[in-house]
Amino acid sequence: MKPELAERLRKMPPYLFAELDEMKAEKLREGVDVIDFGVGDPDLPTPQPIVEAMKKAVEKVENQKYPTYAGMLSFREAAANFYERRKGVKISPEDIIALIGSKEGIAHLPLAYVERGDVVLCPDPGYPVYPSCTILAGGEPYFMPLKAENGFLPELKAIPDDIARKAKIMFLNYPNNPTAAVAPKEFIKQAVDFCIDNGIVLAHDAAYSEVTFGVKAESFLSYGYENIIEFNSLSKTYNMTGWRIGYAAGDADVVKALLKVKTNVDSGVFQAVQEAGAFALNECDEWIDRNNRVYEERAEKLVKGLKEAGIDAEKPKATFYVWCRVPEGYTSMEFAKKLLNEAGVLVTPGVGFGEHGEYFVRFALTRDVGVIEKAVERLKGLEF
Ligand SMILES: Cc1ncc(COP(=O)(O)O)c(C=O)c1O
């Protein structure tokens, strides 16, 4: 007899892309050179100086031991300096903790605050981890629609009072995956006030804060610390997705609560990775600009090509995603299948990010310009 899976796992949303994955595998078997714009994982390498810093750090015997739970002081100081230098926010290293990637911290936060039946406010479309970690903690996701006509910002006034009363956490993410929207000051201020008034933790996911083109993505901590925790990642900033390092900063009580959960489930980030991470945060600003120039050029090429192919698209101000509306008459899944079948181009159907992602698809700019040009040529041959 097999043991029954826990309700929290049975409640996990179904994986929507199995059919698309199978179609991709079939195309590859047929020998089609599939151009994959699905993956949100930079194709560019980690800057070599960071790799060199890691090589040195890994040799040190003291780095081969268990790390401290909160992270090395040198890493937390580097994060504090980064906040002050790039975001104009002063924060004590005491109120910063290292994470095994920002996903880890995001996923553990609800365990600190959510009781069975409590609500967590999640953006829709949004990073699927927000509703999943809510369900794992026994909570109920309440989806806040992000609509194009509102600049992909949730309407806080539309959140019913009883939901606001039951809510423990609000997840927000700007610059936004998948819509590429950047949050204006007025909205950030409103969200901060809403969360303070309702006793809600404002969990801001700033994974793409440094991937910007001519705009500045503000830290939510520019508007105070009360109730706010901001999640940061080295993954997208320095092409370090595989290294698994990020950090959380903000309200001392919220950061401590997350640390208490983590102390019971993990044993911190490999110190050599923290040393290399501190080096990145202290010394590698020029690499951020270099990366952004690459993404901006790709975005321009892709958007111009999509328009020529008859697909409505706009150059993003931030992130390495192009979020575009599908032509009339298609769902996002139908359109993604058509691009794969007829052009060998793989994109992510918006519905995978929530029901309000329907009628959009996401292109990740993780392919070089030559590949983007090839994809555009193929798309121009299609009829919609
Ligand atoms: C919106 C968003 N947040 C967080 C993450 C997680 O990043 P990491 O765990 O690598 O820091 C991702 C990764 O794709 C993301 O898109």
Ligand as a Chemical Component Dictionary entry (heavy atoms), coordinates in Angstrom:
data_LIG
# 
_chem_comp.id                   LIG 
_chem_comp.type                 NON-POLYMER 
_chem_comp.pdbx_formal_charge   0 
_chem_comp.three_letter_code    LIG 
# 
loop_
_chem_comp_atom.comp_id 
_chem_comp_atom.atom_id 
_chem_comp_atom.alt_atom_id 
_chem_comp_atom.type_symbol 
_chem_comp_atom.charge 
_chem_comp_atom.model_Cartn_x 
_chem_comp_atom.model_Cartn_y 
_chem_comp_atom.model_Cartn_z 
_chem_comp_atom.pdbx_ordinal 
LIG C1 C1 C 0 10.568 36.986 -10.047 1  
LIG C2 C2 C 0 11.634 36.068 -9.578  2  
LIG N1 N1 N 0 11.943 36.036 -8.291  3  
LIG C3 C3 C 0 12.881 35.223 -7.800  4  
LIG C4 C4 C 0 13.571 34.363 -8.636  5  
LIG C5 C5 C 0 14.554 33.424 -8.018  6  
LIG O1 O1 O 0 15.858 33.796 -8.196  7  
LIG P1 P1 P 0 17.033 33.132 -7.377  8  
LIG O2 O2 O 0 16.472 32.103 -6.459  9  
LIG O3 O3 O 0 17.949 32.525 -8.379  10 
LIG O4 O4 O 0 17.667 34.254 -6.596  11 
LIG C6 C6 C 0 13.283 34.346 -9.999  12 
LIG C7 C7 C 0 13.986 33.407 -10.888 13 
LIG O5 O5 O 0 13.651 33.186 -12.014 14 
LIG C8 C8 C 0 12.290 35.227 -10.486 15 
LIG O6 O6 O 0 11.971 35.268 -11.777 16 
# 
loop_
_chem_comp_bond.comp_id 
_chem_comp_bond.atom_id_1 
_chem_comp_bond.atom_id_2 
_chem_comp_bond.value_order 
_chem_comp_bond.pdbx_ordinal 
LIG C1 C2 SING 1  
LIG C2 N1 SING 2  
LIG C2 C8 DOUB 3  
LIG N1 C3 DOUB 4  
LIG C3 C4 SING 5  
LIG C4 C5 SING 6  
LIG C4 C6 DOUB 7  
LIG C5 O1 SING 8  
LIG O1 P1 SING 9  
LIG P1 O2 DOUB 10 
LIG P1 O3 SING 11 
LIG P1 O4 SING 12 
LIG C6 C7 SING 13 
LIG C6 C8 SING 14 
LIG C7 O5 DOUB 15 
LIG C8 O6 SING 16 
# 
